[in-house]
Amino acid sequence: MSETLIKFDNITKRFSLRKGDIVAVKDFSLEIKKGEILTIVGASGCGKTTVLNMVAGFLTPSSGNILLDGQPITKIEPRCGMIFQNYALFPWLSVRKNVEFGPKINGVSKKVRREESAKYIEMVGLKGFEDAYPGELSGGMRQRTALCRVLANKPDILLCDEPFAALDAMTRQIMQQELLRIVNESGQTVLFITHSIDEALILSDKIVVMSVRPGTVKHIYDIELPHFGKVEVQLTDEYLKLKRQIWAMVEEEVKISMKIVSS
């Protein structure tokens, strides 16, 4: 994983409001390697989702460049697939038709769509639920469908905006393991946003702690835990040490954020 895939080069993002400009992200520089799972944590409102949306091409930096394979991102980036917290499924479409929606829009033939959707539906453990509708599925199954729909578009990069935050603790752990397994099989690069330090430690090759707004990179942790991705890793001394360190840094930023709001 030595090749840089995404490079943030001194990014600043401003939003214009009636009361004046707000600087959401300032002087943000970071490199993400091909095949890497990088997670961003930080206080609410620090600019995590803004960073994600700029990679997707939904937002444009006010200054600086975001490079994908050395080329600036200037529009919605087709090599990226976004997974949201709220599933973002069409309730009137079955699991299969939700998964096939993107390839259909892109002109993929019905035969190939059916073959590809069957492959990905089986990959996420939903075989037998192809004709079910989102309202008939549990939260975990809906999020698996959302993940499957993104994978069917064959993105090089998965952008994950707290995708498991609404799930119960057990389902969340299962989905974390599923994501790791799928990424290991298909080789995507992942940029993941979460408020859970445990989730970040279980999933990540690297963890970035962002400062309060205007958000910038405060610290980068290289995660080299034993039994990568295994739940048992949470019981190791190294895991607990890293968790304390990251929590202390995030807590400091949260307290600063609360002082700013109260003033």
Secondary structure, DSSP 8 states (H G I E B T S, - for coil): --SEEEEEEEEEEEEEETTEEEEEEEEEEEEEETT-EEEEE-STTSSHHHHHHHHHTSS--SEEEEEETTEE--S--TTEEEE-TT----TTS-HHHHHHHHHHHTT--HHHHHHHHHHHHHHTT-TT-TT--GGGS-HHHHHHHHHHHHHTT--SEEEEESTTTTS-HHHHHHHHHHHHHHHHHH--EEEEE-S-HHHHHHH-SEEEEE-SSSB-EEEEEE---SSTT-GGGGGSHHHHHHHHHHHHHHHHHHHHHHHHHH-
